[in-house]
């Protein structure tokens, strides 16, 4: 990274209140992870790949639920669990 970019970042950081330090650190960790992460799709298990293909097939063939329908089913299930 160029020194001018680092200076800009440093100047911005100086203007941010201390109570945001944890948020900044978490975001920097996230950016570091993204920059170094390999393509997750290349590391799927055969079962994961099969489930994704099944989901795509469900979409293609209209086997879906509306948000409203899904929420009703989820709420009914949660009520049973209580």
N, C-alpha and C positions, 0 to 999 in steps of 0.2 A: 504494500500500500504506500502511496506517495506521502511524503511528509506534509504536503499541503492538505491532503485529505485527513490525515491524523490530527492536524492542527484544528481543522474545522470540527471534527468530532470532539476533540478535547474542549474546545470553546463551548460547544453545545452542552456537554456534560457539566461544565462548571455552572451553567445557569439552571440546572435541574436541582430541586430540593433533595436533601439527603434521604428523605423518606421514600424516594423512588429507587434507591440503590438496588434493592432486591429485584424489582421489576426489570431494571436495566440489565442486571446480571442474568436473569432468566431469558431475556430476549437475546442477549449475546450468545448464551449457550445454545438457544434454538438456531440462531444464524450459523453458528459453528457446526452444529449437527447437520443442517441443510447443506452447507458447503461441502461437507465430507461424506454425506450419506450416499450409499450406492443405491441404485435403482431397486426399490423394494420388490417390484414385480418380478425381477429376475431371481428372487430368493423365495418364491412361494412354494409351499409344499404341494405335492400332487393333490392332496385333499382340498387345499385352498383353491387351487386352479379349477378343480371340479366344481366346487361350490360357486365360484364366480361364473363359470360357464352355465351352471344350472340357473343362476339368477338372471343372466342375460337371456337365456331361453325363456324363462318365465315372463320377462318384459316383452320379448318378441311375440309371445303367444297370448298376451293380454292377461296373464295370471298375476294381477296386481290388486292392491287395496288402496282406497282413497285414504288420505290422512285422517279424515273423520272416522272412517271405519276402523282403521288401525288403532286410533285413540280409544274408541269404545271397547275394543277387544283387550287392550292393555289395561284400561281402567277396571274392566270386569275381572281380569286376572288378579290385579293388585287387591281388589276388594276381597276376593276369595282367600288371599294369602293372610289377611288380617285376622 
